[in-house]
Amino acid sequence: MISAGILQLLVYSINECTEADASGIGTIAANEITHSFDNNGAKYNADGNFAK
């Protein structure tokens, strides 16, 4: 399932070629897949400090 937020400019554009759109959507999908393997990274804030 693709979120409607992904289908906006900077990731998807009707004026871009199919390859550019697919790579943008693929990048988002790959990023979300890596989150499923990172159980410890979610425990840190934007400054790198442990924040439970």
DRENTORKOL-3810 file (N, C-alpha, C; in nm, 4 decimals):
REM DRENTORKOL-3810
@n.u->0.0836; n.v->-0.1165; n.w->0.0000; ca.u->0.0000; ca.v->0.0000; ca.w->0.0000; c.u->0.0887; c.v->0.1235; c.w->0.0000
@n.u->0.0593; n.v->0.2190; n.w->-0.0842; ca.u->0.1368; ca.v->0.3423; ca.w->-0.0948; c.u->0.0577; c.v->0.4559; c.w->-0.0327
@n.u->0.1204; n.v->0.5236; n.w->0.0606; ca.u->0.0569; ca.v->0.6379; ca.w->0.1257; c.u->0.0418; c.v->0.7531; c.w->0.0267
@n.u->-0.0641; n.v->0.8301; n.w->0.0404; ca.u->-0.0865; ca.v->0.9445; ca.w->-0.0485; c.u->0.0206; c.v->1.0503; c.w->-0.0301
@n.u->0.0827; n.v->1.0559; n.w->0.0860; ca.u->0.1890; ca.v->1.1529; ca.w->0.1098; c.u->0.3097; c.v->1.1319; c.w->0.0207
@n.u->0.3345; n.v->1.0083; n.w->-0.0190; ca.u->0.4476; ca.v->0.9786; ca.w->-0.1067; c.u->0.4217; c.v->1.0310; c.w->-0.2480
@n.u->0.2969; n.v->1.0344; n.w->-0.2885; ca.u->0.2639; ca.v->1.0732; ca.w->-0.4250; c.u->0.2523; c.v->1.2248; c.w->-0.4395
@n.u->0.3479; n.v->1.2975; n.w->-0.3826; ca.u->0.3539; ca.v->1.4424; ca.w->-0.3929; c.u->0.4881; c.v->1.4818; c.w->-0.4532
@n.u->0.5019; n.v->1.6093; n.w->-0.4858; ca.u->0.6268; ca.v->1.6579; ca.w->-0.5435; c.u->0.7460; c.v->1.6230; c.w->-0.4559
@n.u->0.8598; n.v->1.6164; n.w->-0.5149; ca.u->0.9894; ca.v->1.5766; ca.w->-0.4598; c.u->1.0055; c.v->1.4255; c.w->-0.4533
@n.u->0.8990; n.v->1.3518; n.w->-0.4551; ca.u->0.9085; ca.v->1.2057; ca.w->-0.4618; c.u->0.8433; c.v->1.1558; c.w->-0.5900
@n.u->0.7308; n.v->1.2110; n.w->-0.6245; ca.u->0.6550; ca.v->1.1660; ca.w->-0.7413; c.u->0.6052; c.v->1.2881; c.w->-0.8183
@n.u->0.6163; n.v->1.2834; n.w->-0.9485; ca.u->0.5653; ca.v->1.3908; ca.w->-1.0329; c.u->0.5141; c.v->1.3322; c.w->-1.1629
@n.u->0.3980; n.v->1.3748; n.w->-1.2042; ca.u->0.3404; ca.v->1.3240; ca.w->-1.3285; c.u->0.4236; c.v->1.3656; c.w->-1.4499
@n.u->0.5069; n.v->1.4696; n.w->-1.4340; ca.u->0.5899; ca.v->1.5178; ca.w->-1.5439; c.u->0.7237; c.v->1.4461; c.w->-1.5541
@n.u->0.7595; n.v->1.3665; n.w->-1.4547; ca.u->0.8859; ca.v->1.2930; ca.w->-1.4562; c.u->0.8710; c.v->1.1614; c.w->-1.5316
@n.u->0.9843; n.v->1.1037; n.w->-1.5688; ca.u->0.9807; ca.v->0.9733; ca.w->-1.6348; c.u->0.9476; c.v->0.8653; c.w->-1.5311
@n.u->0.9056; n.v->0.7527; n.w->-1.5790; ca.u->0.8650; ca.v->0.6423; ca.w->-1.4915; c.u->0.9781; c.v->0.5990; c.w->-1.3988
@n.u->1.1007; n.v->0.5982; n.w->-1.4518; ca.u->1.2146; ca.v->0.5552; ca.w->-1.3718; c.u->1.2397; c.v->0.6476; c.w->-1.2535
@n.u->1.2271; n.v->0.7772; n.w->-1.2746; ca.u->1.2487; ca.v->0.8730; ca.w->-1.1662; c.u->1.1419; c.v->0.8569; c.w->-1.0586
@n.u->1.0189; n.v->0.8379; n.w->-1.0994; ca.u->0.9115; ca.v->0.8178; ca.w->-1.0021; c.u->0.9302; c.v->0.6871; c.w->-0.9249
@n.u->0.9679; n.v->0.5819; n.w->-0.9951; ca.u->0.9873; ca.v->0.4527; ca.w->-0.9293; c.u->1.1033; c.v->0.4585; c.w->-0.8299
@n.u->1.2095; n.v->0.5302; n.w->-0.8648; ca.u->1.3231; ca.v->0.5380; ca.w->-0.7727; c.u->1.2878; c.v->0.6176; c.w->-0.6477
@n.u->1.2072; n.v->0.7215; n.w->-0.6622; ca.u->1.1645; ca.v->0.7986; ca.w->-0.5455; c.u->1.0797; c.v->0.7159; c.w->-0.4518
@n.u->0.9842; n.v->0.6439; n.w->-0.5079; ca.u->0.8976; ca.v->0.5587; ca.w->-0.4266; c.u->0.9779; c.v->0.4429; c.w->-0.3676
@n.u->1.0714; n.v->0.3883; n.w->-0.4440; ca.u->1.1564; ca.v->0.2799; ca.w->-0.3955; c.u->1.2449; c.v->0.3221; c.w->-0.2801
@n.u->1.2931; n.v->0.4459; n.w->-0.2848; ca.u->1.3757; ca.v->0.4973; ca.w->-0.1761; c.u->1.2969; c.v->0.5040; c.w->-0.0462
@n.u->1.1738; n.v->0.5516; n.w->-0.0548; ca.u->1.0886; ca.v->0.5589; ca.w->0.0644; c.u->1.0601; c.v->0.4181; c.w->0.1171
@n.u->1.0289; n.v->0.3255; n.w->0.0279; ca.u->0.9995; ca.v->0.1876; ca.w->0.0693; c.u->1.1206; c.v->0.1240; c.w->0.1368
@n.u->1.2386; n.v->0.1429; n.w->0.0797; ca.u->1.3601; ca.v->0.0862; ca.w->0.1382; c.u->1.3885; c.v->0.1461; c.w->0.2759
@n.u->1.3652; n.v->0.2754; n.w->0.2897; ca.u->1.3840; ca.v->0.3401; ca.w->0.4190; c.u->1.2910; c.v->0.2804; c.w->0.5237
@n.u->1.1675; n.v->0.2572; n.w->0.4886; ca.u->1.0718; ca.v->0.2003; ca.w->0.5838; c.u->1.1075; c.v->0.0562; c.w->0.6193
@n.u->1.1609; n.v->-0.0190; n.w->0.5248; ca.u->1.2037; ca.v->-0.1565; ca.w->0.5529; c.u->1.3183; c.v->-0.1562; c.w->0.6528
@n.u->1.4124; n.v->-0.0622; n.w->0.6395; ca.u->1.5245; ca.v->-0.0585; ca.w->0.7340; c.u->1.4773; c.v->-0.0254; c.w->0.8754
@n.u->1.3691; n.v->0.0487; n.w->0.8886; ca.u->1.3163; ca.v->0.0773; ca.w->1.0223; c.u->1.2732; c.v->-0.0503; c.w->1.0944
@n.u->1.2310; n.v->-0.1502; n.w->1.0210; ca.u->1.1863; ca.v->-0.2739; ca.w->1.0857; c.u->1.3026; c.v->-0.3513; c.w->1.1475
@n.u->1.4255; n.v->-0.3231; n.w->1.1047; ca.u->1.5425; ca.v->-0.3914; ca.w->1.1592; c.u->1.6138; c.v->-0.3098; c.w->1.2660
@n.u->1.5708; n.v->-0.1864; n.w->1.2889; ca.u->1.6402; ca.v->-0.0973; ca.w->1.3809; c.u->1.5572; c.v->-0.0747; c.w->1.5071
@n.u->1.5651; n.v->-0.1679; n.w->1.5991; ca.u->1.4890; ca.v->-0.1566; ca.w->1.7238; c.u->1.5527; c.v->-0.0590; c.w->1.8214
@n.u->1.6830; n.v->-0.0417; n.w->1.8161; ca.u->1.7518; ca.v->0.0444; ca.w->1.9124; c.u->1.7576; c.v->0.1897; c.w->1.8683
@n.u->1.7606; n.v->0.2181; n.w->1.7405; ca.u->1.7711; ca.v->0.3542; ca.w->1.6917; c.u->1.6534; c.v->0.4409; c.w->1.7293
@n.u->1.5385; n.v->0.3807; n.w->1.7480; ca.u->1.4187; ca.v->0.4570; ca.w->1.7848; c.u->1.4251; c.v->0.5080; c.w->1.9280
@n.u->1.5209; n.v->0.4600; n.w->2.0052; ca.u->1.5308; ca.v->0.5007; ca.w->2.1449; c.u->1.6140; c.v->0.6276; c.w->2.1631
@n.u->1.6633; n.v->0.6855; n.w->2.0537; ca.u->1.7474; ca.v->0.8045; ca.w->2.0610; c.u->1.6781; c.v->0.9222; c.w->1.9941
@n.u->1.7002; n.v->1.0403; n.w->2.0480; ca.u->1.6359; ca.v->1.1590; ca.w->1.9905; c.u->1.7213; c.v->1.2155; c.w->1.8763
@n.u->1.6823; n.v->1.3297; n.w->1.8230; ca.u->1.7511; ca.v->1.3891; ca.w->1.7081; c.u->1.8939; c.v->1.4311; c.w->1.7404
@n.u->1.9245; n.v->1.4540; n.w->1.8678; ca.u->2.0597; ca.v->1.4928; ca.w->1.9087; c.u->2.1475; c.v->1.3725; c.w->1.9399
@n.u->2.0926; n.v->1.2526; n.w->1.9318; ca.u->2.1685; ca.v->1.1318; ca.w->1.9592; c.u->2.1688; c.v->1.0907; c.w->2.1046
@n.u->2.0878; n.v->1.1552; n.w->2.1852; ca.u->2.0793; ca.v->1.1226; ca.w->2.3283; c.u->1.9720; c.v->1.0165; c.w->2.3511
@n.u->2.0015; n.v->0.9273; n.w->2.4447; ca.u->1.9059; ca.v->0.8217; ca.w->2.4779; c.u->1.7795; c.v->0.8855; c.w->2.5391
@n.u->1.6659; n.v->0.8593; n.w->2.4807; ca.u->1.5393; ca.v->0.9147; ca.w->2.5296; c.u->1.4329; c.v->0.8073; c.w->2.5185
@n.u->1.4061; n.v->0.7409; n.w->2.6269; ca.u->1.3125; ca.v->0.6293; ca.w->2.6262; c.u->1.1734; c.v->0.6681; c.w->2.6014
END
